[in-house]
């Protein structure tokens, strides 16, 4: 019963509640809202208001909230007034327009129901809300790329060279669109429109300016400027002209680096389609000065010996020196370093001394020379004599001569009447372009009478004309050999030069015998620099190439353009000289191109470039040795070794301006070089004929490429050989005086490398001659060793007028005295035999022997001829033994410090062994 009663009460309550909240809230069917990004307030149209017909019934007529359907919309609606139903729509988080520009969602209003608990609430119908997000201009324009590249052809004006583009991340059209572009660079020949198209406002010139760099900025429609400008590079292309591209006008070459590629990036621009044939020629052009290329800069005579020609050549134009002094008055040509050449302008000539003139030039002899000659001035050209051998007095007969006449080279040879009495060939004529082209050429006149052959730059030429003449009758008239003109000693009131030469000469030599082979001639004119091809086997069979023997010309032919480009990139330059001449080497490239069906379709201009040789390491030749020698006059009859303490050192440095500080600090280093000649010059009065002389025995030259010439003014040792060999030979030069009257004799020694290009310092030696000595009454008085030969002086004790050497060991004194007595007796007899003078020079041992091949050498000599050296060395040995026991005073009368005997530039102790019958020196 109770249960039935409760159910009836509940039903009654529901009926009452339904009667109170009879209506649903009402809102508009759609709303449109706007919200500015980064804010939370939404402006709705119409405003958000919910109405309920149950009002003013409490709760049922009130609005308690709004329901948003869908969780994706970042908005919420709040009730501002429950009674009036006014509400507001707001964002739960900041809105980003760039992420989403508008939103659409559903909203419903609900009332408060029938009580505070909200039971029995009712909801309105569903309304659609559209919210648009308002944009803020927060982003700047950004270019798609920071650098742009474009190109224009010179001489043309373009509507658009290239287009730049910028963008903006703002969401609205107002702020996201680029409304304007602008060039920020000043004074430019370009303009830009609102779409970013850049054009040139005037025609451009490649020669004037080949590259332009301009800055461009952008603005959006809100006038916000780009944060960073774009850089635009515009390249001006020249009008296509056939020619080589990618080559340098100057190529540096460092000596000692071997072969260097000349055109590693070069290619040919043809401006046409396919080509059928290409030929390119690379030529290393001869220099306007010097002898055309970087040759081995030794004298012509030395080169002949190095190239294998037989010895005996006479250099008629050597470097001026104390002995070879007839070229001192001639004018040297302004050629390269070490290219020793002489310029004759029609006023200079030189007489060759009689002792230099080669003898017995009859049927076989050879004349060689470098010559540069141009056309003769004036309408009537006169003979221009290079070399002439004529009568010195009385008559004016030319026995043989070489001259130029009307650009013809003529060789005259008059045979002697004793050899034949019939007409014989006398004049040989050659007409060649090389004679007057103002360029250097190498001439060889090979005489094998009656045949005379001319070689010009290694090519053989036969005479086009040979004229005959009668032989010359023999006479007692002396002959005069001249260079640069011919000597006219007779038929005139005063002897004079005539038929002067106008041009340049270098390396003029004459010698008996013929040139051995064509190979030697090629060697004599060979260059030490030239062109080369790197890896020629990689060129392929479709590229044909030719490299001339002088390596100054490379010719390449092919049908494929790319293969030809690759072949040219392999051409290189090489200079094998240790000290190449600095300066430029000019190159010329000429090209011929043929197209299909045409002979010549395009013309490729020649290009000229240069290889610049960087300053090479410069050598420095240093000569050291004793500066003063003192010797009794009586000892000079045997001969005095002047340079027994001589040392020659060749050093090198990168800089030509090295200071003494640099040298002393070790900046220079010893290097193995060859010398050309060394001159020993007598200072003061010349040597008296028959009384004084400088002597050097021929045996000292065995196994060396050296020769020597002697005169009253000094001695010249010449030939291309090592510093060590020169040192060894010079140490054996002896000064001999049979009647010494002077108290002082001075000699100056200088040496040269590369034919005078590098010269040593001047080393001067003063010889003090003692004409009287205090009488010394000891057993070996006659053979007292000269002081200049003492390297370490022994202790001397004066006692009653006697000079006694205090030995370290008494036994040594006895041995020395006995040996000295025997040697004195034999030496006195030997000195009284004048016919043995030559024998003395033949076997005299040099005091210091330079060793070039081994660290030590042994030489066996007769002790009778070298007693002075032996005794001096014995005294040194005794002194060393004494020093080990007692550090007593050492006499320094003529020597301030002890010296060590040396063979090479490094110090090696000079050991002396005394034996009966022979004496052996180990160096």
C-alpha positions in Angstrom: 0.0 0.0 0.0 2.8 2.3 0.9 4.5 1.5 -2.4 1.5 2.5 -4.4 1.3 5.8 -2.5 4.9 6.8 -3.3 4.5 6.2 -7.0 1.4 8.4 -7.1 3.3 11.2 -5.4 6.2 11.1 -7.9 3.8 11.2 -10.8 2.1 14.2 -9.4 5.4 16.0 -9.0 6.4 15.5 -12.6 3.2 16.8 -13.9 3.7 20.0 -11.9 7.3 20.4 -13.1 6.3 20.0 -16.7 3.7 22.6 -16.3 6.4 25.1 -14.9 9.2 24.7 -17.7 7.1 24.5 -20.7 9.3 26.3 -23.3 12.8 25.8 -24.8 15.3 28.7 -25.1 15.5 30.5 -28.4 18.5 31.9 -30.3 19.2 33.1 -33.9 19.7 30.4 -36.5 23.2 31.6 -37.6 25.9 34.0 -36.4 28.9 35.6 -38.1 31.9 36.6 -36.1 35.3 38.2 -36.5 38.3 37.8 -34.3 41.7 39.5 -34.7 44.6 37.0 -34.4 46.5 37.0 -31.2 43.3 38.2 -29.3 40.4 36.3 -27.6 37.3 38.5 -28.2 34.9 37.5 -31.0 32.6 40.1 -32.4 29.3 38.4 -33.4 26.6 39.6 -35.7 23.9 39.4 -34.4 25.0 39.5 -30.8 24.7 36.3 -28.8 21.4 36.5 -26.8 19.1 33.6 -25.8 15.4 34.1 -24.9 13.0 31.8 -23.0 9.1 32.2 -22.9 9.0 30.8 -19.4 10.3 34.0 -18.0 9.8 35.4 -15.4 9.4 31.9 -13.9 12.6 31.3 -11.9 15.0 28.9 -13.3 12.8 27.8 -16.2 12.9 31.3 -17.7 16.6 31.8 -17.1 19.6 31.0 -19.3 22.3 29.0 -17.7 24.8 28.4 -20.5 25.7 27.7 -24.1 26.7 24.4 -25.5 29.4 24.1 -28.2 29.2 21.1 -30.4 32.5 19.9 -31.6 35.8 20.0 -29.7 37.9 21.3 -32.6 36.7 24.9 -32.4 39.0 26.8 -30.0 36.1 28.9 -28.7 33.8 29.0 -25.7 30.5 31.0 -25.0 29.9 32.5 -21.6 26.6 33.9 -20.1 26.8 37.5 -19.1 23.2 37.8 -17.7 21.1 34.7 -16.8 17.9 36.7 -16.8 18.3 38.6 -20.1 20.2 35.6 -21.8 23.0 37.8 -23.0 26.2 35.9 -23.8 29.7 36.3 -25.3 31.9 34.2 -27.6 35.6 34.1 -26.8 38.7 32.1 -27.8 40.1 29.7 -25.3 43.7 30.3 -26.7 45.3 32.9 -29.1 44.2 32.4 -32.6 46.8 32.3 -35.5 45.4 33.3 -38.8 48.3 31.7 -40.6 47.3 28.4 -39.1 43.5 28.7 -39.8 41.7 31.7 -41.2 38.0 30.8 -40.3 36.0 28.5 -38.1 32.4 27.0 -38.3 30.7 25.3 -35.4 27.3 24.7 -33.7 26.0 26.4 -30.6 22.9 25.8 -28.4 21.5 27.7 -25.5 20.1 25.9 -22.4 17.9 27.1 -19.6 18.3 26.5 -15.9 15.5 23.9 -15.6 13.1 23.7 -12.6 15.5 24.2 -9.8 18.9 25.1 -8.6 20.0 21.6 -9.4 19.1 22.2 -13.0 16.7 19.3 -13.3 14.5 19.3 -16.4 16.6 21.8 -18.5 15.7 22.5 -22.0 18.0 23.3 -25.0 17.4 25.6 -27.9 17.7 24.6 -31.5 21.2 24.4 -33.1 22.6 27.6 -34.5 25.6 27.8 -37.0 28.4 30.1 -36.1 31.0 31.3 -38.7 34.1 33.1 -37.3 36.7 34.7 -39.5 40.2 35.5 -38.2 41.5 39.0 -38.8 45.1 39.1 -40.1 48.0 41.2 -38.5 51.0 42.2 -40.7 53.5 40.4 -38.6 55.8 38.9 -41.4 58.2 40.5 -43.7 58.7 39.5 -47.4 61.3 36.8 -48.0 63.1 36.1 -51.3 63.0 32.6 -52.6 66.8 32.7 -53.0 69.4 35.2 -51.8 71.5 35.2 -55.0 70.3 35.3 -58.6 72.4 34.9 -61.7 71.6 36.1 -65.2 73.4 37.1 -68.3 73.0 39.4 -71.2 74.7 39.6 -74.6 76.7 42.8 -75.0 75.0 45.4 -77.3 71.4 44.2 -76.6 68.6 45.7 -74.5 66.3 43.0 -72.9 62.7 43.3 -71.7 63.5 40.9 -68.9 66.9 39.5 -68.0 65.6 37.5 -65.0 62.8 37.6 -62.4 63.2 37.7 -58.7 60.4 36.4 -56.4 59.6 37.1 -52.8 56.8 35.7 -50.6 55.0 36.7 -47.3 53.7 34.3 -44.6 50.8 36.5 -43.5 47.4 34.9 -44.2 45.5 37.8 -45.7 45.8 39.0 -49.3 46.5 42.5 -48.0 49.6 41.4 -46.1 50.7 38.3 -47.9 50.9 39.7 -51.4 54.1 41.5 -52.7 53.0 44.8 -54.0 56.4 46.2 -55.1 60.1 45.5 -55.8 62.8 48.0 -55.7 66.6 48.1 -56.7 68.5 49.5 -53.7 71.9 49.8 -55.6 72.7 53.3 -56.9 73.7 54.3 -60.4 72.9 51.0 -62.1 71.9 50.3 -65.7 69.0 48.1 -64.6 65.3 48.5 -63.6 62.7 46.2 -62.0 58.9 46.1 -62.3 56.3 45.2 -59.6 56.4 41.6 -60.7 60.2 41.3 -60.1 61.3 41.3 -63.7 64.8 42.9 -64.1 65.8 44.5 -67.4 68.8 46.5 -68.6 68.1 50.1 -69.5 71.0 50.5 -71.9 73.2 48.3 -74.0 76.2 46.9 -72.1 79.8 46.4 -73.2 81.8 43.3 -72.2 85.1 45.2 -72.5 83.8 48.1 -70.3 82.3 45.9 -67.6 81.7 42.2 -67.7 79.9 41.7 -64.4 77.2 43.7 -62.5 76.2 43.2 -58.9 72.9 44.8 -57.8 70.7 44.6 -54.6 66.9 44.1 -54.8 64.3 44.5 -52.0 60.6 43.7 -51.8 57.5 45.3 -50.1 54.2 43.6 -49.2 50.9 45.4 -49.6 51.1 46.6 -46.0 54.4 48.4 -47.0 56.5 46.1 -44.9 60.0 45.8 -46.4 61.9 42.5 -46.8 64.3 41.9 -43.9 67.2 40.9 -46.3 67.9 42.1 -49.8 68.6 39.7 -52.7 71.9 39.9 -54.6 71.6 39.7 -58.4 74.7 39.0 -60.5 74.3 39.8 -64.2 77.2 38.8 -66.5 77.8 40.5 -69.8 78.7 38.0 -72.5 80.7 39.2 -75.4 79.4 38.7 -78.9 80.6 35.2 -79.8 83.9 35.5 -81.5 85.9 32.4 -82.4 89.0 32.0 -80.3 90.6 30.3 -77.4 89.1 30.8 -73.9 90.5 30.0 -70.4 94.2 30.9 -70.9 96.4 33.2 -68.9 98.5 35.9 -70.4 101.3 35.3 -67.9 102.4 31.9 -66.5 104.9 31.8 -63.7 107.6 29.1 -63.7 109.8 28.3 -60.7 113.3 26.9 -61.6 113.7 23.3 -60.6 110.1 22.3 -60.7 110.4 20.3 -63.9 107.5 20.3 -66.5 104.6 22.7 -66.0 101.3 22.7 -67.9 100.7 25.8 -69.9 97.0 25.7 -70.7 95.2 23.5 -68.1 91.8 25.1 -68.6 91.9 26.2 -72.2 89.2 25.4 -74.8 88.3 26.6 -78.3 85.1 28.6 -78.9 84.1 28.1 -82.5 80.6 29.8 -82.5 79.4 27.3 -85.0 78.2 23.7 -85.1 80.4 20.7 -85.7 83.8 21.2 -87.2 85.5 18.7 -89.4 89.2 19.5 -88.8 91.4 21.5 -86.5 95.1 22.2 -86.5 96.8 24.1 -83.7 100.5 25.2 -83.5 102.2 26.2 -80.2 105.5 28.0 -80.8 108.1 29.1 -78.2 109.3 32.2 -80.0 113.0 33.1 -79.9 113.8 36.0 -77.7 114.7 39.4 -79.1 117.8 39.4 -77.0 120.2 36.6 -76.2 120.6 33.6 -78.5 117.0 32.7 -78.8 116.6 30.3 -75.9 118.0 29.4 -72.5 121.1 27.5 -73.6 123.8 26.1 -71.5 125.7 29.2 -70.8 129.3 28.0 -71.1 131.8 29.2 -73.6 131.7 27.7 -77.1 135.0 26.0 -76.6 133.8 24.4 -73.4 130.6 23.3 -75.0 132.4 21.6 -77.8 134.3 19.6 -75.3 131.2 18.7 -73.4 129.4 17.7 -76.6 132.2 15.3 -77.5 134.1 17.2 -80.1 137.9 16.7 -80.2 139.9 19.2 -78.1 142.1 22.0 -79.5 139.4 24.6 -80.1 140.5 28.2 -79.8 138.0 30.7 -78.5 138.4 34.0 -80.3 135.8 35.9 -78.3 136.3 34.8 -74.7 135.2 36.6 -71.6 137.7 39.4 -70.8 140.3 38.3 -68.2 143.9 39.0 -67.3 145.2 36.6 -69.9 142.5 36.8 -72.5 142.3 40.6 -72.6 141.8 41.4 -76.3 138.0 41.4 -75.9 138.1 44.0 -73.0 137.6 46.9 -75.4 134.7 45.3 -77.3 131.1 46.2 -76.5 129.0 43.4 -75.0 125.5 43.0 -76.5 122.5 43.7 -74.3 121.5 40.0 -74.2 120.4 37.8 -71.4 122.5 37.0 -68.3 125.5 34.9 -69.2 124.8 35.1 -73.0 128.3 36.5 -73.6 127.9 38.2 -77.0 129.6 41.2 -78.5 128.0 44.0 -80.6 130.0 45.4 -83.5 128.7 48.7 -84.9 131.3 49.2 -87.7 134.0 50.7 -85.4 135.1 47.9 -83.1 137.6 45.1 -83.9 140.1 43.0 -82.0 143.5 41.6 -82.8 144.1 38.1 -81.7 147.5 37.6 -80.0 150.0 35.5 -81.9 150.2 32.9 -79.1 146.5 32.3 -79.4 146.2 31.9 -83.1 145.8 28.3 -84.1 148.5 27.0 -86.5 148.6 24.6 -89.4 145.1 25.4 -90.7 145.4 24.0 -94.1 143.0 21.4 -95.5 140.8 20.6 -92.5 139.6 23.0 -89.9 136.3 24.3 -88.5 134.9 27.7 -87.7 131.8 28.1 -85.5 130.0 31.2 -84.4 126.6 32.6 -83.3 125.7 35.6 -85.5 122.9 38.1 -85.5 122.9 40.4 -88.6 120.6 42.7 -90.4 120.6 44.3 -93.9 123.6 46.5 -94.5 122.9 50.3 -94.6 123.3 52.3 -97.8 122.9 51.4 -101.4 126.3 50.0 -101.9 127.0 47.4 -99.2 130.6 46.8 -98.2 132.1 43.7 -97.1 131.6 43.0 -93.4 134.3 40.8 -91.9 133.7 38.4 -89.1 137.1 36.8 -89.1 140.2 37.6 -91.2 143.8 36.3 -91.3 145.9 38.7 -93.4 149.5 39.9 -93.7 150.6 41.9 -90.7 152.9 44.2 -92.8 154.2 45.0 -96.3 151.3 43.3 -98.3 147.6 43.0 -98.0 146.9 39.4 -98.7 143.9 37.7 -97.1 144.9 34.1 -96.4 141.4 33.1 -95.0 138.4 35.1 -94.0 134.7 34.9 -93.3 132.6 37.9 -94.2 129.1 39.1 -95.2 128.4 40.9 -98.4 124.9 41.8 -99.7 123.3 39.3 -97.3 125.5 36.6 -98.6 128.0 34.7 -96.4 131.4 34.3 -98.1 134.3 32.2 -96.9 137.7 32.9 -98.4 140.5 30.3 -98.3 143.7 30.9 -100.3 145.9 27.8 -100.4 149.6 28.0 -100.2 151.7 27.9 -103.4 153.9 25.1 -102.1 150.9 22.8 -101.9 149.6 23.4 -105.4 150.4 25.7 -108.4 147.1 25.5 -110.2 143.7 27.3 -110.0 142.0 26.1 -106.9 138.6 26.9 -105.2 139.0 30.1 -103.2 135.7 31.7 -102.4 132.5 29.9 -101.3 129.2 31.8 -101.4 125.9 31.2 -99.6 122.8 33.2 -100.0 120.4 32.6 -97.1 117.5 34.6 -95.5 118.9 33.9 -92.0 122.0 36.1 -92.7 119.9 39.3 -92.6 116.8 38.5 -90.6 118.1 40.2 -87.4 117.9 36.9 -85.5 120.5 34.7 -83.8 121.6 31.7 -85.8 124.4 29.1 -85.3 126.9 28.8 -88.2 129.4 26.1 -88.7 132.0 26.3 -91.5 133.5 22.8 -92.0 136.5 22.8 -94.3 137.7 19.6 -95.9 139.4 21.2 -98.8 138.3 21.5 -101.6 134.9 20.8 -100.0 133.5 23.5 -97.7 130.1 22.8 -95.9 128.0 25.3 -94.1 125.6 24.3 -91.3 123.0 26.9 -90.2 121.1 25.9 -87.1 122.1 22.3 -87.8 120.8 22.3 -91.4 123.4 21.7 -94.2 123.8 24.2 -97.1 126.0 23.8 -100.1 127.5 26.9 -101.6 125.6 28.3 -104.6 128.8 29.8 -106.0 132.4 28.7 -105.9 135.1 30.9 -107.5 138.7 29.8 -108.1 141.9 31.7 -107.6 145.7 31.2 -107.7 147.5 30.0 -104.6 149.4 32.5 -102.4 153.2 32.4 -102.7 154.9 31.7 -99.4 156.7 34.5 -97.7 158.3 35.4 -94.3 155.6 38.0 -93.6 153.9 37.5 -90.2 150.1 37.1 -90.2 147.5 39.0 -88.2 144.2 37.3 -87.2 141.4 39.7 -86.4 137.8 39.6 -85.4 135.2 42.3 -86.4 137.3 43.7 -89.3 140.3 42.9 -91.5 143.8 44.2 -90.8 145.4 46.1 -93.7 149.1 46.2 -92.9 150.4 47.0 -96.4 149.7 49.1 -99.4 148.6 52.0 -97.2 150.6 54.7 -95.5 149.4 53.6 -92.0 148.2 50.1 -91.1 144.5 50.1 -90.1 141.4 48.0 -89.8 139.0 47.8 -92.8 135.8 46.1 -93.8 134.2 46.5 -90.3 131.4 44.1 -89.3 128.0 45.4 -88.2 126.1 42.9 -86.1 126.5 40.7 -83.0 128.8 37.7 -82.5 129.1 35.1 -79.8 131.1 31.9 -79.4 133.5 32.5 -82.3 135.9 29.5 -82.3 138.3 28.0 -84.8 140.1 24.7 -84.5 141.9 22.2 -86.7 139.9 19.2 -87.9 136.3 18.7 -88.9 133.2 18.6 -86.8 132.8 14.9 -86.0 129.1 14.4 -86.6 125.7 16.0 -87.0 125.0 14.9 -83.4 127.7 17.2 -82.1 126.3 20.2 -84.0 122.9 19.5 -82.7 124.3 19.4 -79.2 126.1 22.7 -79.6 123.0 24.6 -80.5 120.6 22.7 -78.2 118.3 24.6 -75.9 118.0 23.8 -72.2 114.3 24.9 -72.3 111.5 23.9 -74.6 108.0 22.6 -75.0 106.8 19.1 -74.0 103.7 17.0 -74.1 102.6 15.4 -70.8 101.6 11.7 -71.4 101.5 11.8 -75.2 100.3 8.2 -75.2 96.9 9.4 -73.8 96.2 11.7 -76.8 94.7 8.8 -78.7 95.0 7.8 -82.3 92.7 10.6 -83.6 95.1 13.3 -82.6 98.3 13.7 -84.6 101.1 15.7 -83.2 104.6 16.8 -84.1 107.4 18.1 -81.8 110.4 19.6 -83.6 113.9 18.5 -82.5 114.5 21.9 -80.8 111.3 21.4 -78.8 110.3 25.0 -79.7 107.3 24.0 -81.9 104.3 21.7 -81.3 101.8 21.0 -84.1 98.5 19.1 -83.4 95.8 18.0 -85.8 92.5 16.3 -85.2 88.8 16.1 -86.2 87.2 16.3 -82.7 87.0 19.6 -80.9 86.9 18.2 -77.4 89.9 15.9 -78.1 91.8 18.9 -79.5 91.0 20.9 -76.3 92.2 18.0 -74.2 95.4 17.7 -76.3 96.3 21.4 -75.9 95.9 21.1 -72.1 98.8 18.6 -72.1 101.3 21.0 -73.6 103.9 22.0 -71.0 107.1 24.0 -70.6 110.3 22.7 -69.1 113.7 24.3 -68.3 116.5 22.0 -67.3 119.1 24.6 -66.4 120.1 24.8 -62.8 120.3 28.6 -63.0 117.9 29.6 -65.8 117.9 33.1 -67.1 115.0 35.0 -65.5 112.5 36.9 -67.5 109.7 36.2 -70.0 109.5 33.5 -72.7 106.9 34.4 -75.3 104.5 31.8 -76.7 102.3 32.0 -79.8 99.3 29.8 -80.6 97.9 29.8 -84.1 94.8 27.7 -85.2 93.1 26.7 -88.4 89.5 25.3 -88.4 87.6 23.7 -91.2 83.9 23.0 -91.3 81.9 20.3 -93.1 81.7 21.1 -96.8 83.8 24.3 -96.5 87.4 25.0 -96.8 87.7 27.5 -93.9 84.5 28.4 -92.0 85.9 30.6 -89.2 89.0 32.5 -88.5 90.6 31.9 -85.0 92.9 34.8 -84.0 96.4 34.0 -82.8 97.0 34.4 -79.1 100.2 35.4 -77.4 101.2 34.5 -73.8 104.4 34.4 -71.8 106.1 32.1 -69.4 107.8 34.2 -66.6 110.9 32.6 -65.1 111.1 33.5 -61.5 114.4 34.6 -60.1 116.5 31.4 -59.6 118.7 30.7 -56.7 121.9 32.7 -57.0 125.3 31.0 -56.4 128.1 32.7 -54.6 131.7 31.6 -55.1 133.9 32.1 -52.1 137.7 31.8 -52.2 139.7 31.5 -49.0 143.3 30.8 -48.1 146.5 32.3 -46.8 146.8 36.0 -47.6 150.5 36.3 -46.9 153.5 34.0 -47.5 157.1 34.6 -46.5 159.8 32.7 -48.3 163.6 33.0 -48.8 164.6 34.1 -52.2 166.9 31.1 -52.6 163.9 28.8 -52.4 162.1 30.3 -55.4 164.3 28.6 -57.8 162.6 25.3 -57.1 159.2 26.9 -57.3 156.8 28.1 -54.7 153.3 26.6 -54.3 151.2 29.7 -54.1 147.8 28.3 -53.2 148.4 25.2 -51.1 145.9 26.4 -48.5 143.3 27.3 -51.1 139.6 26.5 -50.7 136.8 27.3 -53.2 133.2 27.0 -52.0 130.1 27.5 -54.1 127.0 28.5 -52.2 123.4 29.3 -53.2 120.6 31.4 -51.9 117.1 32.4 -53.1 117.8 36.0 -52.7 120.3 38.0 -54.8 120.7 40.5 -51.9 122.0 38.2 -49.2 123.9 40.0 -46.5 126.9 38.8 -44.7 124.7 38.1 -41.7 122.7 35.8 -43.8 125.8 33.9 -44.8 127.2 33.7 -41.4 123.9 32.4 -40.0 123.9 29.5 -42.4 121.3 30.8 -44.8 123.5 29.7 -47.6 124.2 26.0 -48.4 127.1 24.3 -50.2 126.1 23.0 -53.6 128.0 21.2 -56.3 128.6 23.5 -59.3 130.9 23.7 -62.2 133.3 26.5 -62.9 134.2 27.9 -66.3 137.6 29.5 -65.6 139.9 30.8 -62.9 142.4 33.6 -63.6 145.6 34.2 -61.7 146.7 37.8 -62.4 150.1 39.2 -61.5 149.6 42.5 -59.7 152.1 45.2 -60.4 154.9 44.7 -62.9 154.6 41.8 -65.3 156.7 38.7 -64.8 160.2 39.1 -66.3 160.7 36.9 -69.3 163.3 34.2 -68.6 163.5 35.0 -64.9 160.0 34.6 -63.5 157.1 32.4 -64.5 154.0 30.6 -63.3 154.3 26.9 -63.8 151.7 24.1 -64.0 152.6 20.7 -65.3 150.4 19.0 -67.8 150.1 16.0 -65.6 147.9 18.0 -63.2 145.2 18.2 -65.9 145.0 14.5 -66.5 141.5 13.2 -66.1 140.0 16.6 -66.0 138.2 18.8 -68.6 140.7 21.6 -68.0 143.3 23.5 -70.0 145.4 26.5 -69.2 147.1 29.4 -70.9 150.2 31.2 -69.5 151.6 34.7 -70.1 153.7 37.3 -68.4 150.5 38.8 -66.8 149.3 35.6 -65.3 147.7 32.3 -65.9 144.2 31.3 -67.0 142.8 27.8 -66.2 139.6 27.2 -68.1 137.1 24.4 -69.0 133.8 23.3 -67.5 134.7 21.2 -64.5 133.9 20.8 -60.8 135.0 23.2 -58.0 137.0 20.3 -56.5 139.0 19.7 -59.7 139.7 23.4 -60.1 140.9 23.6 -56.5 143.1 20.6 -57.0 144.8 22.1 -60.1 145.2 25.6 -58.7 146.9 24.2 -55.6 149.6 22.9 -58.0 150.4 26.3 -59.6 154.0 27.3 -58.7 155.7 30.6 -58.8 159.3 30.3 -60.0 162.0 33.0 -59.9 165.6 32.3 -60.9 166.7 35.8 -59.9 164.4 37.3 -57.4 164.9 41.0 -57.0 161.5 42.1 -55.8 160.7 42.1 -52.1 157.0 41.5 -52.7 155.0 39.8 -55.3 151.2 39.9 -55.3 148.8 37.6 -57.2 145.0 37.9 -57.5 142.8 34.9 -58.1 139.2 35.1 -59.4 136.9 32.3 -60.7 133.8 32.4 -62.8 130.7 30.2 -63.2 128.5 30.1 -66.3 130.8 32.1 -68.5 131.1 35.2 -66.3 127.5 35.3 -65.1 128.6 34.6 -61.6 132.0 35.7 -60.4 133.9 35.0 -57.2 135.3 37.5 -54.8 138.8 38.6 -55.5 141.3 36.6 -53.5 144.7 38.3 -53.2 147.9 36.6 -52.1 151.1 38.6 -51.1 154.4 36.8 -51.3 157.1 38.4 -49.1 160.6 37.5 -50.4 163.5 37.5 -48.0 166.8 38.2 -49.8 169.1 37.6 -46.8 168.8 35.3 -43.8 170.7 35.2 -40.5 173.4 32.5 -40.7 172.3 29.4 -38.8 175.1 27.0 -38.1 173.3 23.7 -37.7 173.6 20.5 -39.6 170.6 21.1 -41.9 171.2 24.8 -42.6 170.9 24.5 -46.4 167.5 22.8 -46.2 165.9 24.8 -43.4 162.2 24.6 -44.2 160.6 27.9 -45.3 158.4 29.4 -42.7 155.4 29.7 -45.0 155.2 25.9 -45.2 155.0 25.5 -41.5 151.5 24.8 -40.4 152.2 24.4 -36.6 155.5 26.1 -35.6 157.7 24.1 -33.2 159.2 25.6 -30.1 162.6 27.2 -31.0 165.3 27.9 -28.4 168.1 30.3 -29.3 171.5 29.4 -28.0 174.7 31.0 -29.1 173.4 31.8 -32.5 171.9 28.3 -33.2 168.3 27.5 -33.8 167.5 24.2 -32.1 164.3 22.4 -32.5 163.3 20.9 -29.2 161.7 17.5 -30.0 159.3 15.5 -27.9 161.3 12.3 -28.2 165.1 12.2 -28.5 164.9 9.3 -31.0 163.0 11.4 -33.4 165.8 14.0 -33.4 168.4 11.5 -34.3 166.3 10.1 -37.1 165.5 13.5 -38.5 169.1 14.7 -38.4 170.5 11.6 -40.2 167.8 11.8 -42.8 168.4 15.5 -43.3 172.1 15.1 -43.7 171.7 12.5 -46.5 169.1 14.5 -48.3 171.2 17.7 -48.1 174.1 16.1 -49.8 171.9 14.7 -52.6 169.9 17.9 -53.0 173.0 20.0 -53.5 174.1 17.8 -56.3 170.6 17.8 -57.7 170.3 21.6 -57.7 173.4 22.0 -59.7 171.9 20.0 -62.6 169.9 22.6 -64.8 168.9 19.9 -67.2 166.7 18.4 -64.5 164.5 21.4 -64.2 161.7 20.0 -66.2 162.0 16.8 -64.1 161.4 18.8 -61.0 158.1 20.1 -62.3 157.1 16.7 -63.5 157.3 15.0 -60.1 156.9 17.7 -57.5 154.1 16.8 -55.1 151.6 19.5 -54.4 151.5 20.5 -50.8 147.8 20.1 -50.6 146.0 17.8 -53.0 142.3 18.2 -53.5 140.5 14.9 -53.6 137.3 14.8 -55.7 136.7 11.1 -56.0 137.6 9.4 -52.7 137.9 10.5 -49.1 141.7 9.7 -49.1 144.4 9.3 -51.8 148.0 8.1 -51.7 150.8 9.8 -53.7 154.3 8.4 -53.9 157.1 10.8 -54.7 160.9 11.0 -54.6 161.9 12.5 -51.2 164.8 14.3 -52.7 162.4 16.5 -54.6 160.1 17.2 -51.7 162.4 17.4 -48.7 161.1 20.7 -47.6 157.5 19.5 -47.5 158.6 16.4 -45.6 160.6 18.2 -43.0 157.9 20.7 -42.4 155.4 17.9 -41.9 157.9 16.1 -39.6 158.1 19.2 -37.5 154.4 19.3 -37.3 154.3 15.7 -36.1 156.9 16.4 -33.5 155.1 19.5 -32.3 151.9 17.5 -31.9 153.7 14.9 -29.8 155.3 17.6 -27.7 151.9 19.3 -27.1 150.5 16.1 -25.6 153.2 16.3 -22.8 153.7 20.0 -22.4 151.5 22.9 -23.2 154.4 25.2 -23.7 154.4 28.4 -25.8 154.2 27.9 -29.6 156.0 30.3 -31.9 153.6 32.4 -33.8 156.1 34.4 -35.8 154.3 33.9 -39.1 151.1 32.0 -38.1 148.5 33.2 -35.6 146.7 29.9 -35.2 147.1 26.2 -36.0 145.6 25.0 -39.3 144.6 21.6 -40.5 145.5 20.3 -43.9 142.4 19.7 -46.1 141.7 18.0 -49.4 138.1 18.9 -49.9 135.9 21.5 -48.3 135.6 19.4 -45.2 138.7 19.3 -42.9 140.7 16.1 -43.1 143.9 15.7 -41.1 147.0 15.6 -43.3 149.0 12.6 -42.3 152.7 12.2 -43.3 154.7 9.0 -43.3 158.4 9.2 -43.9 160.1 6.2 -45.5 163.5 5.6 -47.0 163.5 5.9 -50.7 159.8 7.0 -51.1 157.4 9.3 -49.2 153.6 8.5 -49.1 151.0 11.2 -48.4 147.5 10.2 -47.3 144.9 12.9 -47.8 
